[in-house]
């Protein structure tokens, strides 16, 4: 199981604003080339988000389903990665003074990824998570004012 944390220098509602906007996932999810709506109202439980991942010249289609949505404390997703199977991706979100401490916990659930899960795979996921959480922090901390003109970094 790969678990990693990141301090985001904004309050939890700023992080939730980014997590709740499916059009922004490609800004911080490593490998995601484009996103588009799936079913339901993201990020409500059961809603889906469709995406394209590029690896070199290859493109792969996938989707993610919200399995647990408890703002402002947790968001749990199940990501479908084609022949690799699915993975559980959980965000634990806690106020940390004026900031937010987010912990990312990911592990394979089904398919080849689950069957072949081992320490080497966890090490690779740790590298991906370092990049993903860094990008998420930069996205949240650099959020621009929302459409009403208020600073989305409140």
C-alpha positions in Angstrom: 0.0 0.0 0.0 1.4 3.4 -1.0 0.6 6.2 1.5 2.0 9.7 1.2 1.1 13.1 2.6 1.4 16.8 1.6 0.9 20.1 3.4 -1.1 22.4 1.2 -0.8 26.1 2.2 -4.5 26.8 1.8 -7.6 25.8 3.9 -9.5 22.6 3.2 -12.3 24.4 1.2 -9.7 25.5 -1.3 -8.6 21.9 -1.8 -12.2 20.8 -2.1 -12.9 23.3 -4.8 -10.1 21.7 -6.9 -11.1 18.1 -6.1 -14.8 19.0 -6.9 -13.9 20.4 -10.4 -13.5 17.5 -12.8 -12.1 19.8 -15.5 -9.1 20.4 -13.3 -8.0 16.8 -12.8 -5.7 16.8 -15.8 -3.8 19.7 -14.0 -2.7 17.5 -11.1 -3.3 13.8 -11.9 -0.1 12.4 -13.3 -0.4 11.0 -16.8 -3.9 12.4 -17.4 -4.1 14.0 -20.8 -7.7 15.0 -20.8 -10.9 14.6 -18.8 -14.6 14.7 -19.6 -17.8 14.2 -17.7 -19.0 10.7 -17.0 -22.3 10.0 -15.2 -23.8 11.7 -12.1 -22.8 15.0 -10.5 -19.0 14.9 -9.6 -17.9 14.3 -6.9 -21.1 12.8 -5.4 -21.0 9.1 -4.5 -21.4 7.0 -7.6 -20.5 9.8 -10.1 -17.9 9.0 -12.8 -15.2 10.9 -14.6 -13.8 9.7 -17.9 -10.2 10.4 -19.0 -7.5 9.8 -21.5 -4.0 8.8 -20.4 -1.0 9.2 -22.8 2.1 7.1 -22.5 4.4 8.1 -25.3 2.3 7.8 -28.5 -0.2 5.4 -26.9 -3.5 6.6 -25.5 -5.6 4.7 -23.0 -9.2 5.4 -21.9 -10.2 5.0 -18.3 -12.8 6.2 -15.8 -12.9 6.8 -12.1 -15.9 6.3 -9.8 -16.5 8.1 -6.5 -17.0 5.5 -3.8 -17.1 7.8 -0.8 -17.7 11.5 -0.6 -17.6 13.1 2.9 -16.6 16.7 2.6 -14.5 18.2 4.0 -12.8 15.1 5.4 -12.5 12.3 2.7 -12.9 11.4 -0.9 -12.4 7.8 -2.1 -12.2 6.9 -5.7 -12.0 3.7 -7.7 -9.9 4.1 -10.8 -10.4 1.7 -13.7 -7.2 1.2 -15.7 -8.2 -1.2 -18.4 -6.3 -4.5 -18.3 -4.4 -3.5 -15.2 -7.7 -3.5 -13.2 -8.8 -1.1 -10.6 -7.3 0.8 -7.7 -8.6 2.5 -4.6 -7.5 6.0 -4.2 -8.3 7.7 -0.9 -7.8 11.3 0.1 -7.9 12.0 3.9 -8.2 15.8 4.4 -7.5 17.6 7.7 -7.2 21.2 8.7 -3.6 21.9 9.8 -3.6 25.3 11.4 -4.5 27.7 8.5 -3.5 25.0 6.0 -4.5 21.5 4.9 -2.8 18.2 5.5 -3.8 15.7 2.8 -2.9 12.0 2.9 -3.1 9.9 -0.3 -3.6 6.2 0.1 -3.7 4.1 -3.0 -3.7 0.3 -3.6 -4.7 -2.0 -6.4 -8.1 -3.7 -5.9 -8.9 -5.9 -8.9 -7.2 -7.3 -12.0 -3.6 -7.8 -12.8 -2.5 -4.9 -10.5 -4.1 -6.5 -7.5 -2.7 -9.9 -8.3 0.9 -8.6 -8.9 0.9 -6.0 -6.1 4.2 -6.0 -4.3 6.8 -3.7 -2.7 8.4 -2.7 -6.0 5.0 -1.5 -7.3 4.5 0.4 -4.0 7.9 2.1 -4.6 6.8 3.2 -8.1 3.5 4.5 -6.7 5.4 6.5 -4.1 7.2 8.3 -6.9 4.0 9.0 -8.7 2.3 10.2 -5.5 5.2 12.6 -4.8 4.6 14.2 -8.2 0.8 14.1 -8.0 0.6 15.7 -4.5 3.1 18.3 -5.5 1.1 19.2 -8.6 -2.1 19.2 -6.5 -0.5 21.6 -3.9 0.6 23.9 -6.7 -2.9 23.8 -8.3 -4.6 24.6 -5.1 -2.1 27.2 -3.9 -2.1 28.9 -7.2 -5.9 28.9 -7.7 -7.2 32.0 -9.4 -10.2 33.9 -8.3 -13.5 32.2 -9.0 -16.2 33.5 -11.4 -17.7 35.7 -8.7 -14.4 37.6 -8.4 -13.6 36.2 -4.9 -10.3 34.6 -4.3 -10.7 30.9 -4.6 -7.7 30.4 -2.2 -9.7 31.7 0.8 
